[in-house]
Amino acid sequence: PDLSGYEKFGLGNVKYNISRIRVTAVEFPSASISLIPGTGIKLVIGNASLTIDMNWNIRTWMFKDSGRSTVYISKVFVTAIFSTPLDNTGHTSISLTSCRTTSGDTDIKLNGKS
């Protein structure tokens, strides 16, 4: 979904809109799945990265600008635990028990008219 809103900076408000958000690349160079006896499944993703492209525009009482942006997020680490109990019909269900995510670097490139 698009993001829009206002932020107060110094002498006035900045109105912003971020639209056409698209994930254009995802890399999982290190991923593993293991069984945890009596609990479920553990998923570990290491050193992942993703690239996101979007349109943006900002407006203040003094100026306005718009353009495209690319965000590159790297050194993403995810550990997730899923429980896998049987439901009352005997079928396995799956639910997220815990999840921890960290990211290391974020690089933002803004291309605008100004």
TIVO-454739 format. One line per field, with one value per residue (C-alpha): residue number from 0; residue in three letters; y, z, x. Coordinates in pm, 1 decimal. Last residue first. Example, Ala and Ser with C-alpha at 12.3 -4.5 7.8 and 13.67 -1.06 7.14 Angstrom:
2
n <- c(1 / 0)
res <- c(SER / ALA)
v <- c(-106.0 / -450.0)
w <- c(714.0 / 780.0)
u <- c(1367.0 / 1230.0)
END
This chain:
114
n <- c(113 / 112 / 111 / 110 / 109 / 108 / 107 / 106 / 105 / 104 / 103 / 102 / 101 / 100 / 99 / 98 / 97 / 96 / 95 / 94 / 93 / 92 / 91 / 90 / 89 / 88 / 87 / 86 / 85 / 84 / 83 / 82 / 81 / 80 / 79 / 78 / 77 / 76 / 75 / 74 / 73 / 72 / 71 / 70 / 69 / 68 / 67 / 66 / 65 / 64 / 63 / 62 / 61 / 60 / 59 / 58 / 57 / 56 / 55 / 54 / 53 / 52 / 51 / 50 / 49 / 48 / 47 / 46 / 45 / 44 / 43 / 42 / 41 / 40 / 39 / 38 / 37 / 36 / 35 / 34 / 33 / 32 / 31 / 30 / 29 / 28 / 27 / 26 / 25 / 24 / 23 / 22 / 21 / 20 / 19 / 18 / 17 / 16 / 15 / 14 / 13 / 12 / 11 / 10 / 9 / 8 / 7 / 6 / 5 / 4 / 3 / 2 / 1 / 0)
res <- c(SER / LYS / GLY / ASN / LEU / LYS / ILE / ASP / THR / ASP / GLY / SER / THR / THR / ARG / CYS / SER / THR / LEU / SER / ILE / SER / THR / HIS / GLY / THR / ASN / ASP / LEU / PRO / THR / SER / PHE / ILE / ALA / THR / VAL / PHE / VAL / LYS / SER / ILE / TYR / VAL / THR / SER / ARG / GLY / SER / ASP / LYS / PHE / MET / TRP / THR / ARG / ILE / ASN / TRP / ASN / MET / ASP / ILE / THR / LEU / SER / ALA / ASN / GLY / ILE / VAL / LEU / LYS / ILE / GLY / THR / GLY / PRO / ILE / LEU / SER / ILE / SER / ALA / SER / PRO / PHE / GLU / VAL / ALA / THR / VAL / ARG / ILE / ARG / SER / ILE / ASN / TYR / LYS / VAL / ASN / GLY / LEU / GLY / PHE / LYS / GLU / TYR / GLY / SER / LEU / ASP / PRO)
v <- c(1921.7 / 1710.3 / 1393.8 / 1074.7 / 948.1 / 656.9 / 492.9 / 241.3 / 46.2 / -168.9 / -419.9 / -565.9 / -765.4 / -997.9 / -1215.1 / -1429.4 / -1639.5 / -1888.6 / -1859.8 / -2105.3 / -2428.9 / -2684.0 / -3057.1 / -3248.6 / -3486.6 / -3349.3 / -3174.2 / -2987.4 / -3137.8 / -2906.3 / -2761.5 / -2471.2 / -2234.8 / -2071.8 / -1787.6 / -1655.8 / -1380.3 / -1200.0 / -913.0 / -800.8 / -586.0 / -337.6 / -154.5 / 127.1 / 272.9 / 602.0 / 779.4 / 1143.8 / 1430.9 / 1780.5 / 2063.5 / 2391.4 / 2659.4 / 2569.5 / 2209.5 / 1930.2 / 1588.2 / 1330.3 / 969.2 / 685.4 / 343.7 / 71.1 / -187.4 / -405.6 / -693.0 / -862.7 / -1177.4 / -1233.7 / -1527.0 / -1689.8 / -1935.5 / -2129.3 / -2349.3 / -2602.6 / -2760.6 / -2799.6 / -3158.9 / -3215.9 / -2900.0 / -2971.4 / -2770.6 / -2529.6 / -2344.7 / -2034.0 / -1866.1 / -1669.9 / -1558.1 / -1279.5 / -1066.7 / -829.6 / -587.6 / -533.4 / -273.1 / 39.1 / 225.8 / 516.7 / 718.0 / 1043.4 / 1319.2 / 1640.5 / 1830.7 / 2058.8 / 2387.7 / 2601.1 / 2328.4 / 1991.8 / 1852.8 / 1533.7 / 1479.5 / 1168.1 / 924.2 / 561.7 / 363.5 / 0.0)
w <- c(-737.1 / -984.7 / -787.1 / -768.3 / -413.7 / -337.7 / 3.1 / 140.6 / 452.5 / 638.2 / 922.1 / 954.5 / 1242.9 / 1262.1 / 1544.9 / 1516.5 / 1767.6 / 1777.3 / 1417.9 / 1357.8 / 1165.2 / 1161.8 / 1119.5 / 1059.8 / 1322.1 / 1320.2 / 1658.9 / 1523.1 / 1533.1 / 1652.9 / 1431.1 / 1612.7 / 1401.6 / 1523.8 / 1322.2 / 1307.4 / 1055.0 / 968.1 / 718.1 / 631.1 / 349.1 / 274.1 / -60.3 / -107.2 / -454.0 / -497.4 / -772.5 / -797.6 / -642.8 / -512.5 / -347.7 / -199.6 / 65.0 / 237.3 / 227.2 / -21.3 / -65.4 / -340.7 / -372.5 / -624.2 / -517.7 / -572.3 / -305.1 / -304.5 / -63.6 / 120.3 / 322.3 / 540.9 / 727.7 / 721.5 / 1000.2 / 1008.8 / 1310.7 / 1289.0 / 1547.8 / 1924.4 / 2047.2 / 1864.2 / 1693.9 / 1322.1 / 1113.0 / 821.5 / 682.9 / 480.5 / 367.7 / 44.1 / 62.4 / -196.8 / -273.4 / -568.8 / -709.6 / -407.9 / -534.7 / -371.7 / -628.6 / -389.0 / -115.4 / -25.0 / 195.2 / 353.1 / 544.2 / 812.8 / 920.1 / 1084.0 / 1217.7 / 1095.5 / 1160.3 / 968.6 / 763.3 / 596.5 / 310.8 / 249.8 / -47.0 / 0.0)
u <- c(1577.8 / 1382.2 / 1431.9 / 1633.7 / 1675.1 / 1909.0 / 1871.0 / 2123.3 / 2027.5 / 2278.1 / 2256.3 / 1909.7 / 1766.2 / 1467.1 / 1335.5 / 1024.6 / 837.2 / 550.8 / 428.4 / 147.4 / 113.4 / -167.5 / -131.9 / -453.7 / -591.6 / -947.4 / -898.5 / -594.1 / -246.9 / 27.0 / 302.0 / 464.6 / 674.4 / 995.2 / 1147.5 / 1503.9 / 1571.1 / 1896.3 / 1917.1 / 2270.9 / 2139.4 / 1860.4 / 1871.5 / 1620.1 / 1565.7 / 1385.0 / 1198.3 / 1102.0 / 914.3 / 978.5 / 788.6 / 902.3 / 843.3 / 514.1 / 627.1 / 563.5 / 716.9 / 689.7 / 796.5 / 789.8 / 918.4 / 1177.1 / 1270.6 / 1582.5 / 1629.3 / 1911.8 / 1971.7 / 2278.4 / 2128.3 / 1786.5 / 1702.0 / 1374.3 / 1296.3 / 1012.8 / 789.1 / 785.5 / 810.7 / 1138.3 / 1265.4 / 1296.4 / 1539.2 / 1514.2 / 1814.3 / 1885.8 / 2208.7 / 2238.2 / 1872.9 / 1842.7 / 1537.4 / 1500.5 / 1241.0 / 1016.1 / 770.7 / 627.1 / 417.9 / 363.8 / 533.4 / 357.5 / 489.2 / 360.5 / 626.0 / 492.4 / 638.1 / 904.3 / 1131.5 / 1007.7 / 659.8 / 579.0 / 267.4 / 127.9 / 138.6 / 228.6 / 97.3 / 0.0)
END
